[in-house]
Amino acid sequence: MTLIEVLVAFVVLSLTLAVIMQIFSGGMRNARLAGSYSRALFLAESRLDAVGVEHALAAGEESGRLGGGLNWRVAITPHADGGEAERLMLPVRLYEVRVRVDGNEDGRERRIELATLRLGPKP
């Protein structure tokens, strides 16, 4: 009788440990994915903040590659205001700035896109 109880206890223990290991590995995988998402978001915010500071605010595109498989692209286009800035003879123009960061991790394609409007000089 005691041998059967010990065998049942080992079976229950092994099943419990298997479930705990599954939960732990899933948590580690999610932490790694969250870290890569945070890195991509930080890069997108950094590229968005650099527009108008490191580079002149003018229509065009710029792209680059960062280690870890991240590719970024900044697109600056004049915002369609229906000619209102010209009619009011404003010395500035409204630009739409879009930043996209693409990455591939664990065979899954990830994309983060941020957009904002900025005032800049007329061309």
N, CA, C and O atoms as CSV, one atom per row, in Angstrom:
chain,resi,resn,atom,element,x,y,z
A,1,MET,N,N,0.832,-1.188,0.000
A,1,MET,CA,C,0.000,0.000,0.000
A,1,MET,C,C,0.875,1.251,0.000
A,1,MET,O,O,0.567,2.211,-0.705
A,2,THR,N,N,1.949,1.260,0.767
A,2,THR,CA,C,2.811,2.428,0.858
A,2,THR,C,C,3.513,2.690,-0.466
A,2,THR,O,O,3.703,3.848,-0.838
A,3,LEU,N,N,3.900,1.651,-1.179
A,3,LEU,CA,C,4.553,1.814,-2.466
A,3,LEU,C,C,3.615,2.480,-3.474
A,3,LEU,O,O,4.057,3.329,-4.248
A,4,ILE,N,N,2.356,2.123,-3.481
A,4,ILE,CA,C,1.369,2.728,-4.383
A,4,ILE,C,C,1.184,4.204,-4.031
A,4,ILE,O,O,1.083,5.047,-4.922
A,5,GLU,N,N,1.140,4.511,-2.753
A,5,GLU,CA,C,0.992,5.922,-2.338
A,5,GLU,C,C,2.185,6.749,-2.783
A,5,GLU,O,O,2.018,7.887,-3.224
A,6,VAL,N,N,3.382,6.198,-2.676
A,6,VAL,CA,C,4.586,6.915,-3.103
A,6,VAL,C,C,4.563,7.118,-4.611
A,6,VAL,O,O,4.891,8.205,-5.088
A,7,LEU,N,N,4.185,6.096,-5.371
A,7,LEU,CA,C,4.092,6.233,-6.829
A,7,LEU,C,C,3.058,7.294,-7.230
A,7,LEU,O,O,3.320,8.091,-8.131
A,8,VAL,N,N,1.925,7.317,-6.595
A,8,VAL,CA,C,0.891,8.324,-6.880
A,8,VAL,C,C,1.421,9.711,-6.529
A,8,VAL,O,O,1.172,10.668,-7.262
A,9,ALA,N,N,2.136,9.832,-5.437
A,9,ALA,CA,C,2.697,11.131,-5.043
A,9,ALA,C,C,3.718,11.600,-6.085
A,9,ALA,O,O,3.744,12.784,-6.422
A,10,PHE,N,N,4.559,10.696,-6.601
A,10,PHE,CA,C,5.522,11.075,-7.638
A,10,PHE,C,C,4.823,11.498,-8.925
A,10,PHE,O,O,5.256,12.446,-9.580
A,11,VAL,N,N,3.762,10.816,-9.289
A,11,VAL,CA,C,3.013,11.183,-10.501
A,11,VAL,C,C,2.396,12.576,-10.332
A,11,VAL,O,O,2.479,13.407,-11.236
A,12,VAL,N,N,1.790,12.823,-9.197
A,12,VAL,CA,C,1.191,14.145,-8.941
A,12,VAL,C,C,2.273,15.218,-8.935
A,12,VAL,O,O,2.076,16.292,-9.504
A,13,LEU,N,N,3.405,14.947,-8.305
A,13,LEU,CA,C,4.509,15.900,-8.265
A,13,LEU,C,C,5.049,16.191,-9.659
A,13,LEU,O,O,5.314,17.348,-9.986
A,14,SER,N,N,5.217,15.157,-10.489
A,14,SER,CA,C,5.743,15.372,-11.837
A,14,SER,C,C,4.757,16.153,-12.695
A,14,SER,O,O,5.180,17.004,-13.477
A,15,LEU,N,N,3.492,15.901,-12.579
A,15,LEU,CA,C,2.493,16.669,-13.325
A,15,LEU,C,C,2.478,18.130,-12.881
A,15,LEU,O,O,2.377,19.037,-13.707
A,16,THR,N,N,2.576,18.345,-11.590
A,16,THR,CA,C,2.595,19.706,-11.059
A,16,THR,C,C,3.829,20.451,-11.541
A,16,THR,O,O,3.729,21.610,-11.943
A,17,LEU,N,N,4.988,19.807,-11.508
A,17,LEU,CA,C,6.214,20.446,-11.985
A,17,LEU,C,C,6.152,20.739,-13.479
A,17,LEU,O,O,6.661,21.768,-13.922
A,18,ALA,N,N,5.540,19.861,-14.260
A,18,ALA,CA,C,5.402,20.099,-15.697
A,18,ALA,C,C,4.536,21.329,-15.960
A,18,ALA,O,O,4.854,22.143,-16.827
A,19,VAL,N,N,3.456,21.460,-15.220
A,19,VAL,CA,C,2.583,22.639,-15.382
A,19,VAL,C,C,3.314,23.907,-14.955
A,19,VAL,O,O,3.203,24.937,-15.620
A,20,ILE,N,N,4.048,23.845,-13.871
A,20,ILE,CA,C,4.798,25.028,-13.396
A,20,ILE,C,C,5.854,25.437,-14.422
A,20,ILE,O,O,6.048,26.628,-14.665
A,21,MET,N,N,6.537,24.464,-15.026
A,21,MET,CA,C,7.542,24.780,-16.039
A,21,MET,C,C,6.903,25.407,-17.281
A,21,MET,O,O,7.482,26.315,-17.876
A,22,GLN,N,N,5.719,24.935,-17.678
A,22,GLN,CA,C,5.006,25.538,-18.810
A,22,GLN,C,C,4.655,26.997,-18.511
A,22,GLN,O,O,4.837,27.868,-19.361
A,23,ILE,N,N,4.162,27.253,-17.327
A,23,ILE,CA,C,3.799,28.620,-16.937
A,23,ILE,C,C,5.039,29.510,-16.903
A,23,ILE,O,O,5.003,30.644,-17.381
A,24,PHE,N,N,6.117,29.010,-16.351
A,24,PHE,CA,C,7.360,29.784,-16.252
A,24,PHE,C,C,7.921,30.102,-17.640
A,24,PHE,O,O,8.330,31.235,-17.892
A,25,SER,N,N,7.944,29.123,-18.534
A,25,SER,CA,C,8.483,29.372,-19.881
A,25,SER,C,C,7.594,30.331,-20.657
A,25,SER,O,O,8.099,31.150,-21.424
A,26,GLY,N,N,6.291,30.248,-20.474
A,26,GLY,CA,C,5.381,31.202,-21.118
A,26,GLY,C,C,5.602,32.615,-20.601
A,26,GLY,O,O,5.555,33.574,-21.370
A,27,GLY,N,N,5.838,32.744,-19.322
A,27,GLY,CA,C,6.123,34.060,-18.742
A,27,GLY,C,C,7.433,34.636,-19.250
A,27,GLY,O,O,7.521,35.837,-19.504
A,28,MET,N,N,8.447,33.803,-19.402
A,28,MET,CA,C,9.731,34.265,-19.932
A,28,MET,C,C,9.593,34.696,-21.394
A,28,MET,O,O,10.185,35.695,-21.803
A,29,ARG,N,N,8.828,33.959,-22.171
A,29,ARG,CA,C,8.605,34.310,-23.574
A,29,ARG,C,C,7.873,35.651,-23.679
A,29,ARG,O,O,8.232,36.495,-24.500
A,30,ASN,N,N,6.856,35.842,-22.852
A,30,ASN,CA,C,6.117,37.101,-22.861
A,30,ASN,C,C,6.986,38.270,-22.404
A,30,ASN,O,O,6.850,39.379,-22.922
A,31,ALA,N,N,7.867,38.038,-21.450
A,31,ALA,CA,C,8.775,39.100,-21.003
A,31,ALA,C,C,9.743,39.482,-22.120
A,31,ALA,O,O,10.039,40.665,-22.289
A,32,ARG,N,N,10.243,38.513,-22.883
A,32,ARG,CA,C,11.133,38.805,-24.001
A,32,ARG,C,C,10.399,39.588,-25.091
A,32,ARG,O,O,10.957,40.532,-25.651
A,33,LEU,N,N,9.157,39.207,-25.397
A,33,LEU,CA,C,8.377,39.925,-26.406
A,33,LEU,C,C,8.062,41.342,-25.957
A,33,LEU,O,O,8.087,42.272,-26.763
A,34,ALA,N,N,7.765,41.509,-24.676
A,34,ALA,CA,C,7.512,42.853,-24.155
A,34,ALA,C,C,8.762,43.713,-24.232
A,34,ALA,O,O,8.678,44.909,-24.511
A,35,GLY,N,N,9.919,43.114,-23.987
A,35,GLY,CA,C,11.175,43.853,-24.101
A,35,GLY,C,C,11.450,44.290,-25.523
A,35,GLY,O,O,11.885,45.420,-25.746
A,36,SER,N,N,11.204,43.414,-26.496
A,36,SER,CA,C,11.435,43.789,-27.896
A,36,SER,C,C,10.429,44.840,-28.346
A,36,SER,O,O,10.777,45.734,-29.117
A,37,TYR,N,N,9.194,44.749,-27.879
A,37,TYR,CA,C,8.190,45.776,-28.203
A,37,TYR,C,C,8.590,47.118,-27.608
A,37,TYR,O,O,8.461,48.150,-28.266
A,38,SER,N,N,9.070,47.117,-26.375
A,38,SER,CA,C,9.509,48.356,-25.724
A,38,SER,C,C,10.691,48.970,-26.460
A,38,SER,O,O,10.752,50.189,-26.617
A,39,ARG,N,N,11.625,48.151,-26.910
A,39,ARG,CA,C,12.771,48.652,-27.662
A,39,ARG,C,C,12.325,49.287,-28.979
A,39,ARG,O,O,12.822,50.348,-29.356
A,40,ALA,N,N,11.391,48.642,-29.680
A,40,ALA,CA,C,10.879,49.183,-30.944
A,40,ALA,C,C,10.099,50.479,-30.708
A,40,ALA,O,O,10.213,51.421,-31.492
A,41,LEU,N,N,9.319,50.530,-29.645
A,41,LEU,CA,C,8.565,51.745,-29.328
A,41,LEU,C,C,9.501,52.882,-28.956
A,41,LEU,O,O,9.268,54.029,-29.339
A,42,PHE,N,N,10.561,52.578,-28.212
A,42,PHE,CA,C,11.548,53.598,-27.851
A,42,PHE,C,C,12.233,54.149,-29.098
A,42,PHE,O,O,12.452,55.356,-29.203
A,43,LEU,N,N,12.571,53.272,-30.042
A,43,LEU,CA,C,13.186,53.719,-31.291
A,43,LEU,C,C,12.236,54.612,-32.080
A,43,LEU,O,O,12.657,55.636,-32.617
A,44,ALA,N,N,10.958,54.238,-32.158
A,44,ALA,CA,C,9.979,55.044,-32.887
A,44,ALA,C,C,9.822,56.418,-32.249
A,44,ALA,O,O,9.786,57.426,-32.953
A,45,GLU,N,N,9.730,56.466,-30.938
A,45,GLU,CA,C,9.612,57.754,-30.245
A,45,GLU,C,C,10.871,58.589,-30.435
A,45,GLU,O,O,10.784,59.807,-30.594
A,46,SER,N,N,12.019,57.966,-30.421
A,46,SER,CA,C,13.281,58.674,-30.611
A,46,SER,C,C,13.364,59.282,-32.007
A,46,SER,O,O,13.767,60.435,-32.159
A,47,ARG,N,N,12.987,58.514,-33.024
A,47,ARG,CA,C,13.006,59.027,-34.399
A,47,ARG,C,C,11.987,60.158,-34.569
A,47,ARG,O,O,12.240,61.118,-35.296
A,48,LEU,N,N,10.849,60.046,-33.907
A,48,LEU,CA,C,9.819,61.087,-33.979
A,48,LEU,C,C,10.308,62.364,-33.319
A,48,LEU,O,O,10.058,63.457,-33.826
A,49,ASP,N,N,10.997,62.241,-32.200
A,49,ASP,CA,C,11.530,63.419,-31.499
A,49,ASP,C,C,12.663,64.079,-32.266
A,49,ASP,O,O,12.883,65.282,-32.118
A,50,ALA,N,N,13.389,63.318,-33.085
A,50,ALA,CA,C,14.529,63.870,-33.822
A,50,ALA,C,C,14.097,64.735,-35.005
A,50,ALA,O,O,14.878,65.549,-35.498
A,51,VAL,N,N,12.865,64.561,-35.459
A,51,VAL,CA,C,12.381,65.335,-36.600
A,51,VAL,C,C,12.268,66.798,-36.193
A,51,VAL,O,O,11.602,67.128,-35.213
A,52,GLY,N,N,12.920,67.668,-36.949
A,52,GLY,CA,C,12.909,69.090,-36.660
A,52,GLY,C,C,14.034,69.520,-35.743
A,52,GLY,O,O,14.276,70.718,-35.594
A,53,VAL,N,N,14.734,68.574,-35.119
A,53,VAL,CA,C,15.855,68.887,-34.236
A,53,VAL,C,C,17.166,68.458,-34.901
A,53,VAL,O,O,18.051,69.284,-35.124
A,54,GLU,N,N,17.285,67.189,-35.209
A,54,GLU,CA,C,18.486,66.670,-35.871
A,54,GLU,C,C,18.435,66.904,-37.382
A,54,GLU,O,O,19.472,67.024,-38.035
A,55,HIS,N,N,17.242,66.967,-37.919
A,55,HIS,CA,C,17.052,67.143,-39.357
A,55,HIS,C,C,16.096,68.312,-39.561
A,55,HIS,O,O,15.261,68.608,-38.705
A,56,ALA,N,N,16.232,68.967,-40.705
A,56,ALA,CA,C,15.295,70.034,-41.040
A,56,ALA,C,C,13.913,69.428,-41.300
A,56,ALA,O,O,13.790,68.328,-41.838
A,57,LEU,N,N,12.900,70.161,-40.911
A,57,LEU,CA,C,11.533,69.692,-41.117
A,57,LEU,C,C,11.132,70.028,-42.546
A,57,LEU,O,O,10.694,71.143,-42.828
A,58,ALA,N,N,11.281,69.074,-43.436
A,58,ALA,CA,C,10.949,69.240,-44.851
A,58,ALA,C,C,10.376,67.930,-45.361
A,58,ALA,O,O,10.684,66.856,-44.844
A,59,ALA,N,N,9.540,68.034,-46.380
A,59,ALA,CA,C,8.907,66.843,-46.939
A,59,ALA,C,C,9.964,65.880,-47.472
A,59,ALA,O,O,10.933,66.292,-48.108
A,60,GLY,N,N,9.762,64.606,-47.205
A,60,GLY,CA,C,10.684,63.585,-47.678
A,60,GLY,C,C,10.624,62.344,-46.821
A,60,GLY,O,O,9.810,62.243,-45.903
A,61,GLU,N,N,11.493,61.401,-47.129
A,61,GLU,CA,C,11.557,60.145,-46.378
A,61,GLU,C,C,12.996,59.843,-46.001
A,61,GLU,O,O,13.943,60.230,-46.687
A,62,GLU,N,N,13.123,59.146,-44.897
A,62,GLU,CA,C,14.428,58.695,-44.428
A,62,GLU,C,C,14.216,57.335,-43.778
A,62,GLU,O,O,13.185,57.089,-43.153
A,63,SER,N,N,15.193,56.461,-43.929
A,63,SER,CA,C,15.057,55.142,-43.323
A,63,SER,C,C,16.417,54.662,-42.854
A,63,SER,O,O,17.454,55.207,-43.232
A,64,GLY,N,N,16.389,53.641,-42.032
A,64,GLY,CA,C,17.621,53.091,-41.506
A,64,GLY,C,C,17.383,51.740,-40.862
A,64,GLY,O,O,16.260,51.238,-40.808
A,65,ARG,N,N,18.468,51.171,-40.378
A,65,ARG,CA,C,18.418,49.846,-39.759
A,65,ARG,C,C,19.151,49.907,-38.431
A,65,ARG,O,O,20.194,50.549,-38.310
A,66,LEU,N,N,18.597,49.240,-37.451
A,66,LEU,CA,C,19.205,49.167,-36.130
A,66,LEU,C,C,19.451,47.699,-35.813
A,66,LEU,O,O,18.743,46.824,-36.312
A,67,GLY,N,N,20.446,47.433,-34.991
A,67,GLY,CA,C,20.721,46.059,-34.597
A,67,GLY,C,C,19.510,45.404,-33.961
A,67,GLY,O,O,18.642,46.085,-33.413
A,68,GLY,N,N,19.454,44.120,-34.032
A,68,GLY,CA,C,18.315,43.395,-33.470
A,68,GLY,C,C,17.197,43.209,-34.474
A,68,GLY,O,O,16.099,42.789,-34.110
A,69,GLY,N,N,17.465,43.519,-35.746
A,69,GLY,CA,C,16.461,43.297,-36.779
A,69,GLY,C,C,15.394,44.357,-36.867
A,69,GLY,O,O,14.312,44.092,-37.392
A,70,LEU,N,N,15.663,45.566,-36.362
A,70,LEU,CA,C,14.675,46.646,-36.429
A,70,LEU,C,C,14.991,47.576,-37.593
A,70,LEU,O,O,16.121,48.043,-37.741
A,71,ASN,N,N,13.996,47.837,-38.406
A,71,ASN,CA,C,14.094,48.786,-39.508
A,71,ASN,C,C,13.142,49.937,-39.217
A,71,ASN,O,O,12.020,49.716,-38.762
A,72,TRP,N,N,13.580,51.161,-39.477
A,72,TRP,CA,C,12.723,52.312,-39.229
A,72,TRP,C,C,12.613,53.155,-40.494
A,72,TRP,O,O,13.493,53.139,-41.355
A,73,ARG,N,N,11.510,53.889,-40.580
A,73,ARG,CA,C,11.269,54.770,-41.719
A,73,ARG,C,C,10.504,55.986,-41.222
A,73,ARG,O,O,9.498,55.859,-40.525
A,74,VAL,N,N,10.991,57.163,-41.588
A,74,VAL,CA,C,10.334,58.430,-41.240
A,74,VAL,C,C,9.835,59.055,-42.533
A,74,VAL,O,O,10.609,59.249,-43.471
A,75,ALA,N,N,8.559,59.366,-42.586
A,75,ALA,CA,C,7.971,60.009,-43.757
A,75,ALA,C,C,7.359,61.336,-43.325
A,75,ALA,O,O,6.536,61.381,-42.412
A,76,ILE,N,N,7.767,62.415,-43.989
A,76,ILE,CA,C,7.253,63.750,-43.691
A,76,ILE,C,C,6.532,64.246,-44.929
A,76,ILE,O,O,7.119,64.331,-46.008
A,77,THR,N,N,5.261,64.572,-44.772
A,77,THR,CA,C,4.460,65.080,-45.889
A,77,THR,C,C,3.725,66.342,-45.446
A,77,THR,O,O,3.336,66.460,-44.284
A,78,PRO,N,N,3.532,67.290,-46.375
A,78,PRO,CA,C,2.726,68.459,-46.034
A,78,PRO,C,C,1.299,68.027,-45.719
A,78,PRO,O,O,0.716,67.210,-46.431
A,79,HIS,N,N,0.754,68.574,-44.664
A,79,HIS,CA,C,-0.612,68.226,-44.259
A,79,HIS,C,C,-1.603,68.970,-45.146
A,79,HIS,O,O,-1.449,70.164,-45.401
A,80,ALA,N,N,-2.603,68.265,-45.604
A,80,ALA,CA,C,-3.615,68.873,-46.470
A,80,ALA,C,C,-4.538,69.759,-45.629
A,80,ALA,O,O,-5.373,69.270,-44.867
A,81,ASP,N,N,-4.367,71.062,-45.786
A,81,ASP,CA,C,-5.220,71.997,-45.039
A,81,ASP,C,C,-6.184,72.741,-45.946
A,81,ASP,O,O,-6.830,73.701,-45.524
A,82,GLY,N,N,-6.280,72.297,-47.195
A,82,GLY,CA,C,-7.207,72.921,-48.124
A,82,GLY,C,C,-6.764,74.305,-48.567
A,82,GLY,O,O,-7.605,75.099,-48.988
A,83,GLY,N,N,-5.481,74.625,-48.490
A,83,GLY,CA,C,-4.974,75.930,-48.902
A,83,GLY,C,C,-5.198,77.027,-47.882
A,83,GLY,O,O,-5.021,78.206,-48.187
A,84,GLU,N,N,-5.582,76.654,-46.689
A,84,GLU,CA,C,-5.872,77.644,-45.642
A,84,GLU,C,C,-4.625,78.439,-45.250
A,84,GLU,O,O,-4.712,79.647,-45.029
A,85,ALA,N,N,-3.466,77.779,-45.159
A,85,ALA,CA,C,-2.232,78.475,-44.786
A,85,ALA,C,C,-1.852,79.505,-45.849
A,85,ALA,O,O,-1.384,80.593,-45.513
A,86,GLU,N,N,-2.050,79.176,-47.126
A,86,GLU,CA,C,-1.743,80.117,-48.205
A,86,GLU,C,C,-2.707,81.299,-48.167
A,86,GLU,O,O,-2.304,82.446,-48.358
A,87,ARG,N,N,-3.970,81.010,-47.921
A,87,ARG,CA,C,-4.980,82.068,-47.892
A,87,ARG,C,C,-4.722,83.055,-46.765
A,87,ARG,O,O,-4.923,84.259,-46.920
A,88,LEU,N,N,-4.270,82.527,-45.617
A,88,LEU,CA,C,-3.994,83.389,-44.464
A,88,LEU,C,C,-2.580,83.952,-44.491
A,88,LEU,O,O,-2.211,84.727,-43.609
A,89,MET,N,N,-1.782,83.578,-45.487
A,89,MET,CA,C,-0.401,84.025,-45.649
A,89,MET,C,C,0.436,83.761,-44.390
A,89,MET,O,O,1.170,84.627,-43.914
A,90,LEU,N,N,0.304,82.559,-43.879
A,90,LEU,CA,C,1.073,82.168,-42.700
A,90,LEU,C,C,2.502,81.837,-43.102
A,90,LEU,O,O,2.723,81.262,-44.168
A,91,PRO,N,N,3.485,82.193,-42.263
A,91,PRO,CA,C,4.882,81.888,-42.604
A,91,PRO,C,C,5.277,80.444,-42.290
A,91,PRO,O,O,6.418,80.048,-42.527
A,92,VAL,N,N,4.358,79.674,-41.771
A,92,VAL,CA,C,4.647,78.281,-41.416
A,92,VAL,C,C,3.683,77.359,-42.149
A,92,VAL,O,O,2.659,77.780,-42.686
A,93,ARG,N,N,4.053,76.097,-42.147
A,93,ARG,CA,C,3.220,75.084,-42.774
A,93,ARG,C,C,3.093,73.911,-41.824
A,93,ARG,O,O,3.995,73.643,-41.031
A,94,LEU,N,N,1.973,73.213,-41.907
A,94,LEU,CA,C,1.731,72.050,-41.075
A,94,LEU,C,C,2.186,70.797,-41.825
A,94,LEU,O,O,1.798,70.567,-42.970
A,95,TYR,N,N,3.024,69.984,-41.146
A,95,TYR,CA,C,3.545,68.752,-41.729
A,95,TYR,C,C,3.052,67.561,-40.925
A,95,TYR,O,O,2.932,67.624,-39.701
A,96,GLU,N,N,2.769,66.476,-41.633
A,96,GLU,CA,C,2.422,65.217,-40.977
A,96,GLU,C,C,3.677,64.351,-40.952
A,96,GLU,O,O,4.294,64.101,-41.988
A,97,VAL,N,N,4.044,63.899,-39.758
A,97,VAL,CA,C,5.244,63.083,-39.575
A,97,VAL,C,C,4.799,61.689,-39.149
A,97,VAL,O,O,4.101,61.521,-38.150
A,98,ARG,N,N,5.219,60.689,-39.931
A,98,ARG,CA,C,4.899,59.296,-39.620
A,98,ARG,C,C,6.206,58.515,-39.446
A,98,ARG,O,O,7.119,58.600,-40.267
A,99,VAL,N,N,6.261,57.762,-38.362
A,99,VAL,CA,C,7.422,56.912,-38.084
A,99,VAL,C,C,6.924,55.483,-38.006
A,99,VAL,O,O,5.956,55.187,-37.306
A,100,ARG,N,N,7.600,54.594,-38.737
A,100,ARG,CA,C,7.241,53.180,-38.708
A,100,ARG,C,C,8.479,52.364,-38.373
A,100,ARG,O,O,9.542,52.560,-38.963
A,101,VAL,N,N,8.337,51.454,-37.428
A,101,VAL,CA,C,9.417,50.538,-37.050
A,101,VAL,C,C,8.918,49.123,-37.294
A,101,VAL,O,O,7.883,48.714,-36.769
A,102,ASP,N,N,9.675,48.380,-38.105
A,102,ASP,CA,C,9.346,46.991,-38.410
A,102,ASP,C,C,10.404,46.094,-37.799
A,102,ASP,O,O,11.586,46.435,-37.758
A,103,GLY,N,N,9.964,44.955,-37.332
A,103,GLY,CA,C,10.899,43.986,-36.780
A,103,GLY,C,C,10.367,42.582,-36.953
A,103,GLY,O,O,9.165,42.378,-37.122
A,104,ASN,N,N,11.250,41.632,-36.910
A,104,ASN,CA,C,10.869,40.239,-37.058
A,104,ASN,C,C,11.524,39.449,-35.937
A,104,ASN,O,O,12.747,39.328,-35.877
A,105,GLU,N,N,10.701,38.917,-35.056
A,105,GLU,CA,C,11.228,38.124,-33.948
A,105,GLU,C,C,10.377,36.882,-33.783
A,105,GLU,O,O,9.149,36.956,-33.832
A,106,ASP,N,N,11.007,35.761,-33.592
A,106,ASP,CA,C,10.327,34.472,-33.451
A,106,ASP,C,C,9.467,34.155,-34.661
A,106,ASP,O,O,8.441,33.485,-34.541
A,107,GLY,N,N,9.884,34.639,-35.835
A,107,GLY,CA,C,9.136,34.345,-37.041
A,107,GLY,C,C,7.864,35.159,-37.197
A,107,GLY,O,O,7.100,34.935,-38.136
A,108,ARG,N,N,7.627,36.096,-36.298
A,108,ARG,CA,C,6.426,36.933,-36.385
A,108,ARG,C,C,6.822,38.360,-36.740
A,108,ARG,O,O,7.708,38.945,-36.117
A,109,GLU,N,N,6.165,38.902,-37.732
A,109,GLU,CA,C,6.424,40.279,-38.148
A,109,GLU,C,C,5.701,41.228,-37.204
A,109,GLU,O,O,4.519,41.053,-36.912
A,110,ARG,N,N,6.425,42.232,-36.735
A,110,ARG,CA,C,5.846,43.232,-35.832
A,110,ARG,C,C,6.019,44.602,-36.457
A,110,ARG,O,O,7.028,44.872,-37.108
A,111,ARG,N,N,5.028,45.471,-36.256
A,111,ARG,CA,C,5.100,46.821,-36.804
A,111,ARG,C,C,4.510,47.804,-35.797
A,111,ARG,O,O,3.438,47.586,-35.233
A,112,ILE,N,N,5.247,48.891,-35.592
A,112,ILE,CA,C,4.780,49.990,-34.746
A,112,ILE,C,C,4.773,51.236,-35.608
A,112,ILE,O,O,5.749,51.521,-36.301
A,113,GLU,N,N,3.690,51.971,-35.570
A,113,GLU,CA,C,3.601,53.192,-36.358
A,113,GLU,C,C,3.077,54.321,-35.472
A,113,GLU,O,O,2.042,54.189,-34.818
A,114,LEU,N,N,3.820,55.440,-35.467
A,114,LEU,CA,C,3.431,56.630,-34.724
A,114,LEU,C,C,3.292,57.778,-35.709
A,114,LEU,O,O,4.011,57.831,-36.706
A,115,ALA,N,N,2.374,58.697,-35.438
A,115,ALA,CA,C,2.168,59.849,-36.317
A,115,ALA,C,C,1.863,61.081,-35.475
A,115,ALA,O,O,1.279,60.995,-34.395
A,116,THR,N,N,2.273,62.224,-36.001
A,116,THR,CA,C,2.000,63.496,-35.332
A,116,THR,C,C,1.994,64.612,-36.363
A,116,THR,O,O,2.366,64.400,-37.517
A,117,LEU,N,N,1.580,65.779,-35.956
A,117,LEU,CA,C,1.603,66.962,-36.806
A,117,LEU,C,C,2.603,67.946,-36.217
A,117,LEU,O,O,2.652,68.128,-35.001
A,118,ARG,N,N,3.408,68.588,-37.078
A,118,ARG,CA,C,4.413,69.550,-36.635
A,118,ARG,C,C,4.338,70.792,-37.509
A,118,ARG,O,O,4.047,70.715,-38.703
A,119,LEU,N,N,4.605,71.934,-36.894
A,119,LEU,CA,C,4.711,73.178,-37.641
A,119,LEU,C,C,6.138,73.364,-38.109
A,119,LEU,O,O,7.082,73.153,-37.347
A,120,GLY,N,N,6.297,73.760,-39.364
A,120,GLY,CA,C,7.612,73.983,-39.910
A,120,GLY,C,C,7.583,75.110,-40.918
A,120,GLY,O,O,6.512,75.623,-41.245
A,121,PRO,N,N,8.739,75.501,-41.414
A,121,PRO,CA,C,8.797,76.596,-42.381
A,121,PRO,C,C,8.203,76.193,-43.719
A,121,PRO,O,O,8.173,75.014,-44.071
A,122,LYS,N,N,7.734,77.178,-44.454
A,122,LYS,CA,C,7.249,76.909,-45.799
A,122,LYS,C,C,8.434,76.581,-46.696
A,122,LYS,O,O,9.521,77.133,-46.523
A,123,PRO,N,N,8.226,75.680,-47.654
A,123,PRO,CA,C,9.329,75.343,-48.565
A,123,PRO,C,C,9.656,76.501,-49.512
A,123,PRO,O,O,10.558,76.383,-50.342
